[in-house]
């Protein structure tokens, strides 16, 4: 993947417009834009304009990553039933 920043200012707080990353595959094909804003993260597939993409709140995104990081507990087996006489 190739990811580049459209506009970068060092040591800045994200404003309402946020920061947008161009995302390309390994062959150089444009995949879309990833916009990081104050309240949301937005994926705009292809030529979709900002505001029309898939938006996720920061808390939802963090929860998603934390859930994937947590070790999976093995399912408990039900106890064997005793035969009825």
Secondary structure, DSSP 8 states (H G I E B T S, - for coil): -EEEESS--TT----SS-EEEEEE-TTS-EEEEEEE-SSEEEEEETT--TTSSEEEEHHHHHHHHHHHHS---------------
